[in-house]
Amino acid sequence: MTLSAFIHVQHLLGTGHVLRAAAIGRALAERGVAVTLATGNTLPPHADVGGLEIVELPPVRAADARFKTFLTPEGREIDDGWKTARRQATLGAFTARPYDLLLTETWPFGRRPFAFEMEALTATARALDRPPLVAASIRDILVRKQQLWKEEQMAELAEAFCDRVLVHSDPEFIRLEDSFPFTDRIAPLLRYTGFVDTSTGRPDAQEGDGEDEVVVSCGGGAVGADLLAAAIDARPLSRRAGDCTWRLLAGHDIDAATFDALSNKASTGIVLERARRDFPSLLARARLSVSQAGYNTVLDVLRAGVPAVFVPFAQIKETEQQQRAEALQRHGRAVVTPEASLTPEALAGAIDDALALPKRRFTVQTGGAERSAEILMDDLEQRSR
Protein backbone atom coordinates (compact mmCIF):
# COMPACT_ATOMS: atom_id res chain seq x y z
CA MET A 1 0.00 0.00 0.00
CA THR A 2 1.30 3.46 -0.91
CA LEU A 3 2.17 5.62 2.07
CA SER A 4 0.93 9.21 2.13
CA ALA A 5 2.23 12.38 3.76
CA PHE A 6 0.73 15.81 4.44
CA ILE A 7 3.32 18.58 4.82
CA HIS A 8 2.20 21.98 6.11
CA VAL A 9 4.43 25.01 5.59
CA GLN A 10 3.91 28.72 6.20
CA HIS A 11 6.58 31.09 4.91
CA LEU A 12 6.05 34.71 5.82
CA LEU A 13 8.97 36.90 4.75
CA GLY A 14 11.74 34.79 3.21
CA THR A 15 11.57 31.59 1.20
CA GLY A 16 13.82 29.19 3.13
CA HIS A 17 11.01 27.47 5.01
CA VAL A 18 9.06 26.46 1.93
CA LEU A 19 12.19 25.43 0.01
CA ARG A 20 13.20 23.06 2.82
CA ALA A 21 9.70 21.63 3.10
CA ALA A 22 9.57 21.03 -0.65
CA ALA A 23 12.98 19.33 -0.60
CA ILE A 24 11.84 16.94 2.13
CA GLY A 25 8.63 16.32 0.22
CA ARG A 26 10.57 15.43 -2.93
CA ALA A 27 12.82 13.06 -0.95
CA LEU A 28 9.74 11.29 0.41
CA ALA A 29 8.16 11.15 -3.05
CA GLU A 30 11.34 9.56 -4.43
CA ARG A 31 10.78 6.79 -1.87
CA GLY A 32 7.27 6.11 -3.15
CA VAL A 33 5.29 8.30 -0.74
CA ALA A 34 2.32 10.26 -2.08
CA VAL A 35 3.07 13.75 -0.78
CA THR A 36 0.68 16.66 -0.36
CA LEU A 37 2.35 20.02 0.29
CA ALA A 38 -0.04 22.54 1.83
CA THR A 39 1.37 26.05 1.45
CA GLY A 40 0.21 29.07 3.42
CA ASN A 41 1.73 31.63 1.08
CA THR A 42 2.37 31.96 -2.64
CA LEU A 43 5.11 29.61 -3.81
CA PRO A 44 8.28 31.42 -4.93
CA PRO A 45 9.06 30.98 -8.63
CA HIS A 46 12.30 29.10 -7.91
CA ALA A 47 10.63 26.46 -5.71
CA ASP A 48 10.97 22.91 -7.06
CA VAL A 49 7.75 21.07 -6.25
CA GLY A 50 8.04 18.35 -8.86
CA GLY A 51 6.23 15.15 -7.85
CA LEU A 52 4.21 16.85 -5.10
CA GLU A 53 0.49 17.56 -4.93
CA ILE A 54 0.13 21.24 -4.00
CA VAL A 55 -2.72 22.55 -1.86
CA GLU A 56 -2.82 26.34 -1.86
CA LEU A 57 -4.28 27.47 1.44
CA PRO A 58 -5.60 31.05 1.73
CA PRO A 59 -2.29 32.92 1.39
CA VAL A 60 -0.83 35.30 3.93
CA ARG A 61 2.46 37.10 4.44
CA ALA A 62 4.08 39.18 7.15
CA ALA A 63 3.78 42.93 6.66
CA ASP A 64 7.33 43.43 7.94
CA ALA A 65 10.05 41.95 10.13
CA ARG A 66 8.05 42.51 13.31
CA PHE A 67 5.84 39.52 12.42
CA LYS A 68 2.94 41.23 14.17
CA THR A 69 0.75 42.15 11.20
CA PHE A 70 -0.22 39.61 8.55
CA LEU A 71 -1.64 40.56 5.17
CA THR A 72 -3.58 38.87 2.39
CA PRO A 73 -2.37 39.29 -1.21
CA GLU A 74 -4.79 42.21 -1.48
CA GLY A 75 -3.04 43.97 1.41
CA ARG A 76 -5.83 43.43 3.93
CA GLU A 77 -4.94 42.53 7.51
CA ILE A 78 -6.25 39.11 8.47
CA ASP A 79 -9.18 39.00 10.91
CA ASP A 80 -11.18 36.35 12.76
CA GLY A 81 -13.22 35.58 9.66
CA TRP A 82 -10.06 34.96 7.65
CA LYS A 83 -8.65 32.79 10.42
CA THR A 84 -11.80 30.67 10.45
CA ALA A 85 -11.67 30.20 6.68
CA ARG A 86 -7.98 29.34 6.81
CA ARG A 87 -8.45 26.80 9.59
CA GLN A 88 -11.34 25.18 7.72
CA ALA A 89 -9.29 25.02 4.52
CA THR A 90 -6.38 23.36 6.31
CA LEU A 91 -8.53 20.84 8.14
CA GLY A 92 -10.53 20.16 4.99
CA ALA A 93 -7.38 19.38 3.04
CA PHE A 94 -5.96 17.20 5.80
CA THR A 95 -9.13 15.18 6.37
CA ALA A 96 -9.92 14.73 2.67
CA ARG A 97 -8.12 11.38 2.83
CA PRO A 98 -6.20 9.37 5.41
CA TYR A 99 -2.52 10.24 5.81
CA ASP A 100 0.24 8.16 7.33
CA LEU A 101 2.43 11.17 8.12
CA LEU A 102 1.79 14.77 9.15
CA LEU A 103 4.88 16.97 8.95
CA THR A 104 4.67 20.51 10.28
CA GLU A 105 7.38 22.96 9.24
CA THR A 106 8.54 25.04 12.28
CA TRP A 107 5.42 24.48 14.43
CA PRO A 108 5.36 24.12 17.44
CA PHE A 109 8.77 25.81 17.67
CA GLY A 110 7.54 28.96 15.94
CA ARG A 111 4.58 30.36 14.00
CA ARG A 112 2.87 31.20 17.29
CA PRO A 113 0.42 33.63 15.60
CA PHE A 114 -0.92 30.62 13.66
CA ALA A 115 -1.80 28.59 16.74
CA PHE A 116 -5.47 28.99 15.76
CA GLU A 117 -4.73 26.75 12.78
CA MET A 118 -1.86 24.53 13.92
CA GLU A 119 -3.29 23.46 17.27
CA ALA A 120 -6.48 22.43 15.47
CA LEU A 121 -4.50 20.54 12.83
CA THR A 122 -2.33 18.57 15.26
CA ALA A 123 -5.23 17.92 17.64
CA THR A 124 -7.32 16.62 14.74
CA ALA A 125 -4.48 14.31 13.72
CA ARG A 126 -4.16 12.94 17.23
CA ALA A 127 -7.91 12.33 17.54
CA LEU A 128 -8.22 10.18 14.41
CA ASP A 129 -9.01 6.48 14.78
CA ARG A 130 -5.78 5.79 12.94
CA PRO A 131 -3.61 8.80 13.78
CA PRO A 132 -0.67 9.57 11.53
CA LEU A 133 2.91 9.89 12.64
CA VAL A 134 3.28 13.56 13.58
CA ALA A 135 6.69 15.13 13.03
CA ALA A 136 8.07 18.65 13.23
CA SER A 137 10.74 20.01 10.90
CA ILE A 138 12.96 22.77 12.31
CA ARG A 139 16.08 24.54 11.12
CA ASP A 140 19.43 24.69 12.90
CA ILE A 141 18.70 27.76 15.04
CA LEU A 142 15.48 28.91 16.67
CA VAL A 143 14.77 32.58 17.32
CA ARG A 144 15.00 33.17 21.07
CA LYS A 145 11.92 34.45 22.88
CA GLN A 146 12.07 37.18 25.49
CA GLN A 147 9.66 35.28 27.74
CA LEU A 148 10.99 31.91 28.83
CA TRP A 149 7.49 30.53 29.27
CA LYS A 150 6.92 30.74 25.52
CA GLU A 151 9.90 28.45 24.91
CA GLU A 152 8.73 26.09 27.63
CA GLN A 153 5.33 25.97 25.95
CA MET A 154 7.03 24.94 22.70
CA ALA A 155 8.51 21.94 24.49
CA GLU A 156 5.13 21.11 26.05
CA LEU A 157 3.39 21.19 22.67
CA ALA A 158 6.10 19.01 21.14
CA GLU A 159 5.74 16.49 23.96
CA ALA A 160 1.96 16.46 23.51
CA PHE A 161 1.69 16.29 19.73
CA CYS A 162 4.97 15.19 18.14
CA ASP A 163 6.35 11.70 17.62
CA ARG A 164 9.51 13.04 16.02
CA VAL A 165 11.39 16.35 15.76
CA LEU A 166 13.80 16.69 12.85
CA VAL A 167 16.60 19.21 13.40
CA HIS A 168 18.12 20.25 10.09
CA SER A 169 21.64 20.91 11.32
CA ASP A 170 25.07 19.38 11.69
CA PRO A 171 25.43 18.81 15.45
CA GLU A 172 29.20 19.24 15.15
CA PHE A 173 28.55 22.82 14.01
CA ILE A 174 25.32 24.02 15.64
CA ARG A 175 23.22 22.13 18.17
CA LEU A 176 19.61 22.80 19.12
CA GLU A 177 20.52 23.59 22.74
CA ASP A 178 22.53 26.56 21.45
CA SER A 179 19.23 28.35 20.82
CA PHE A 180 16.57 26.37 22.71
CA PRO A 181 16.87 26.03 26.51
CA PHE A 182 14.36 23.17 26.85
CA THR A 183 16.12 20.77 24.49
CA ASP A 184 16.59 18.18 27.26
CA ARG A 185 12.82 17.82 27.65
CA ILE A 186 12.35 16.73 24.05
CA ALA A 187 15.64 14.86 23.61
CA PRO A 188 13.95 11.47 22.95
CA LEU A 189 12.11 13.02 19.98
CA LEU A 190 15.15 14.61 18.32
CA ARG A 191 17.05 13.45 15.28
CA TYR A 192 19.70 15.55 13.55
CA THR A 193 19.50 15.29 9.78
CA GLY A 194 22.31 17.47 8.52
CA PHE A 195 21.53 20.63 6.60
CA VAL A 196 18.82 20.49 3.94
CA ASP A 197 20.40 21.38 0.62
CA THR A 198 17.86 23.07 -1.64
CA SER A 199 20.19 23.70 -4.57
CA THR A 200 19.82 20.32 -6.29
CA GLY A 201 18.44 20.53 -9.80
CA ARG A 202 19.29 24.21 -10.20
CA PRO A 203 20.45 25.25 -13.68
CA ASP A 204 23.94 26.46 -14.52
CA ALA A 205 24.36 30.17 -15.17
CA GLN A 206 25.02 31.15 -18.75
CA GLU A 207 28.66 31.49 -19.72
CA GLY A 208 30.35 34.52 -18.18
CA ASP A 209 27.71 35.31 -15.56
CA GLY A 210 29.26 35.40 -12.09
CA GLU A 211 32.84 35.05 -13.37
CA ASP A 212 35.17 36.89 -10.94
CA GLU A 213 32.22 38.99 -9.75
CA VAL A 214 31.08 40.18 -6.35
CA VAL A 215 27.64 38.60 -5.97
CA VAL A 216 25.42 40.49 -3.53
CA SER A 217 22.23 38.69 -2.53
CA CYS A 218 19.46 39.01 0.03
CA GLY A 219 17.47 35.81 -0.41
CA GLY A 220 14.33 35.32 -2.41
CA GLY A 221 11.96 37.25 -0.14
CA ALA A 222 11.03 40.80 0.74
CA VAL A 223 13.98 42.04 2.78
CA GLY A 224 17.49 43.26 2.01
CA ALA A 225 17.00 46.49 0.06
CA ASP A 226 19.29 48.38 2.46
CA LEU A 227 22.08 45.87 1.84
CA LEU A 228 21.72 46.29 -1.93
CA ALA A 229 21.77 50.08 -1.62
CA ALA A 230 24.89 49.98 0.55
CA ALA A 231 26.59 47.67 -1.95
CA ILE A 232 26.01 50.09 -4.82
CA ASP A 233 27.84 52.82 -2.91
CA ALA A 234 30.51 50.45 -1.56
CA ARG A 235 31.89 49.35 -4.93
CA PRO A 236 34.09 52.41 -5.61
CA LEU A 237 35.37 52.28 -2.02
CA SER A 238 36.71 48.72 -2.15
CA ARG A 239 40.46 48.33 -2.71
CA ARG A 240 40.28 44.63 -3.57
CA ALA A 241 37.01 44.43 -5.51
CA GLY A 242 36.38 47.85 -7.01
CA ASP A 243 37.70 46.66 -10.37
CA CYS A 244 35.16 43.90 -11.05
CA THR A 245 31.47 43.60 -11.80
CA TRP A 246 29.12 43.54 -8.82
CA ARG A 247 25.96 41.53 -9.46
CA LEU A 248 23.11 42.46 -7.11
CA LEU A 249 20.20 40.03 -6.72
CA ALA A 250 16.95 41.41 -5.29
CA GLY A 251 14.30 39.10 -3.82
CA HIS A 252 11.13 38.66 -5.86
CA ASP A 253 9.03 40.16 -3.06
CA ILE A 254 10.98 43.43 -2.96
CA ASP A 255 8.43 45.82 -4.45
CA ALA A 256 8.81 47.30 -7.92
CA ALA A 257 9.24 50.88 -6.68
CA THR A 258 12.17 49.88 -4.47
CA PHE A 259 13.71 47.84 -7.27
CA ASP A 260 13.40 50.77 -9.69
CA ALA A 261 14.99 53.14 -7.16
CA LEU A 262 17.94 50.78 -6.78
CA SER A 263 18.22 50.47 -10.56
CA ASN A 264 18.36 54.25 -10.93
CA LYS A 265 21.03 54.42 -8.23
CA ALA A 266 23.23 51.74 -9.82
CA SER A 267 26.28 52.96 -11.74
CA THR A 268 28.76 51.44 -14.17
CA GLY A 269 30.01 48.05 -13.00
CA ILE A 270 26.74 47.20 -11.23
CA VAL A 271 24.27 44.63 -12.56
CA LEU A 272 20.92 44.60 -10.73
CA GLU A 273 18.41 41.82 -11.29
CA ARG A 274 15.94 39.64 -9.46
CA ALA A 275 16.98 36.51 -7.54
CA ARG A 276 17.95 33.70 -9.89
CA ARG A 277 17.51 29.94 -9.77
CA ASP A 278 21.12 29.56 -10.91
CA PHE A 279 22.43 31.42 -7.83
CA PRO A 280 24.65 28.51 -6.67
CA SER A 281 26.32 28.47 -10.09
CA LEU A 282 26.99 32.21 -9.86
CA LEU A 283 28.63 31.77 -6.46
CA ALA A 284 30.87 28.98 -7.73
CA ARG A 285 32.41 31.44 -10.22
CA ALA A 286 32.45 34.53 -8.01
CA ARG A 287 35.33 36.41 -6.43
CA LEU A 288 33.25 37.09 -3.31
CA SER A 289 29.75 36.67 -1.88
CA VAL A 290 27.99 39.38 0.12
CA SER A 291 24.73 38.24 1.66
CA GLN A 292 22.56 37.90 4.67
CA ALA A 293 23.05 34.72 6.68
CA GLY A 294 19.90 32.80 5.92
CA TYR A 295 19.96 29.02 6.13
CA ASN A 296 19.95 28.31 2.39
CA THR A 297 22.32 31.10 1.43
CA VAL A 298 24.94 30.00 3.95
CA LEU A 299 24.83 26.48 2.52
CA ASP A 300 25.26 27.84 -1.00
CA VAL A 301 28.26 29.91 0.11
CA LEU A 302 29.93 26.99 1.90
CA ARG A 303 29.42 24.68 -1.06
CA ALA A 304 30.92 27.22 -3.46
CA GLY A 305 33.95 27.77 -1.22
CA VAL A 306 33.82 31.47 -2.08
CA PRO A 307 35.11 34.21 0.30
CA ALA A 308 32.13 35.70 2.10
CA VAL A 309 30.81 38.72 3.94
CA PHE A 310 27.65 38.18 5.96
CA VAL A 311 25.33 41.01 6.98
CA PRO A 312 22.87 39.06 9.14
CA PHE A 313 19.22 40.04 9.11
CA ALA A 314 18.81 41.25 12.69
CA GLN A 315 15.78 43.51 12.76
CA ILE A 316 13.24 43.45 15.57
CA LYS A 317 14.97 40.97 17.92
CA GLU A 318 15.86 38.47 15.18
CA THR A 319 18.85 36.44 16.41
CA GLU A 320 19.02 33.41 14.14
CA GLN A 321 21.15 34.79 11.30
CA GLN A 322 23.52 36.58 13.66
CA GLN A 323 24.23 33.35 15.53
CA ARG A 324 24.82 31.41 12.30
CA ALA A 325 27.12 34.08 10.85
CA GLU A 326 29.16 34.37 14.03
CA ALA A 327 29.67 30.61 14.09
CA LEU A 328 31.15 30.80 10.60
CA GLN A 329 33.32 33.75 11.53
CA ARG A 330 34.74 31.77 14.47
CA HIS A 331 35.80 29.11 11.98
CA GLY A 332 37.64 31.74 9.92
CA ARG A 333 35.22 31.23 7.05
CA ALA A 334 33.68 34.70 6.75
CA VAL A 335 33.64 38.32 7.87
CA VAL A 336 30.50 39.57 9.64
CA THR A 337 29.19 43.13 9.45
CA PRO A 338 26.26 43.92 11.78
CA GLU A 339 23.18 45.20 10.00
CA ALA A 340 22.77 47.98 12.56
CA SER A 341 26.12 49.52 11.60
CA LEU A 342 25.91 48.87 7.86
CA THR A 343 27.36 51.70 5.78
CA PRO A 344 29.04 51.67 2.36
CA GLU A 345 32.37 52.29 4.09
CA ALA A 346 31.88 49.44 6.56
CA LEU A 347 30.79 47.08 3.79
CA ALA A 348 33.75 47.95 1.57
CA GLY A 349 36.12 47.37 4.50
CA ALA A 350 34.53 44.00 5.28
CA ILE A 351 34.83 42.95 1.64
CA ASP A 352 38.53 43.83 1.60
CA ASP A 353 39.04 41.94 4.88
CA ALA A 354 37.25 38.85 3.55
CA LEU A 355 39.36 38.82 0.39
CA ALA A 356 42.48 38.97 2.56
CA LEU A 357 41.52 35.92 4.65
CA PRO A 358 43.53 32.72 4.12
CA LYS A 359 41.70 30.21 1.95
CA ARG A 360 39.96 27.86 4.36
CA ARG A 361 37.63 25.05 3.39
CA PHE A 362 34.92 24.47 5.96
CA THR A 363 32.19 21.93 5.35
CA VAL A 364 29.09 20.85 7.20
CA GLN A 365 26.98 17.71 6.99
CA THR A 366 24.33 18.06 4.29
CA GLY A 367 21.84 15.62 2.75
CA GLY A 368 19.21 16.70 5.28
CA ALA A 369 16.21 16.13 3.02
CA GLU A 370 17.27 12.57 2.21
CA ARG A 371 18.14 11.81 5.83
CA SER A 372 14.80 13.26 6.97
CA ALA A 373 12.97 10.97 4.57
CA GLU A 374 14.97 7.97 5.79
CA ILE A 375 14.20 8.74 9.44
CA LEU A 376 10.50 9.22 8.75
CA MET A 377 10.26 6.06 6.65
CA ASP A 378 11.94 4.12 9.45
CA ASP A 379 9.53 5.62 12.00
CA LEU A 380 6.57 4.64 9.83
CA GLU A 381 7.90 1.12 9.47
CA GLN A 382 8.35 0.81 13.23
CA ARG A 383 4.73 1.92 13.78
CA SER A 384 3.41 -0.69 11.37
CA ARG A 385 4.98 -3.61 13.23
Secondary structure, 3 states (H helix, E strand, C coil): CCCEEEEEECCCCCCHHHHHHHHHHHHHHHCCCEEEEEECCCCCCCCCCCCCEEEECCCCEECCCCCCCEECCCCCECCHHHHHHHHHHHHHHHCCCCCCEEEEECCCCCCHHHHHHHHHHHHHHHHCCCCCEEEEEEECCCCCCCCHHHHHHHHHHHHHHCCEEEEECCCCCCCHHHCCCCHHHHHHHEEECCCCCCCCCCCCCCCCCCCCCEEEECCCCCCCHHHHHHHHHHHHHCCCCCCCCEEEEECCCCCHHHHHHHHHHCCCCEEEEECCCCHHHHHHHCCEEEECCCHHHHHHHHHHCCCEEECCCCCCCCCHHHHHHHHHHHCCCCEECCHHHCCHHHHHHHHHHHHHCCCCCCCCCCCHHHHHHHHHHHHHHHHHC
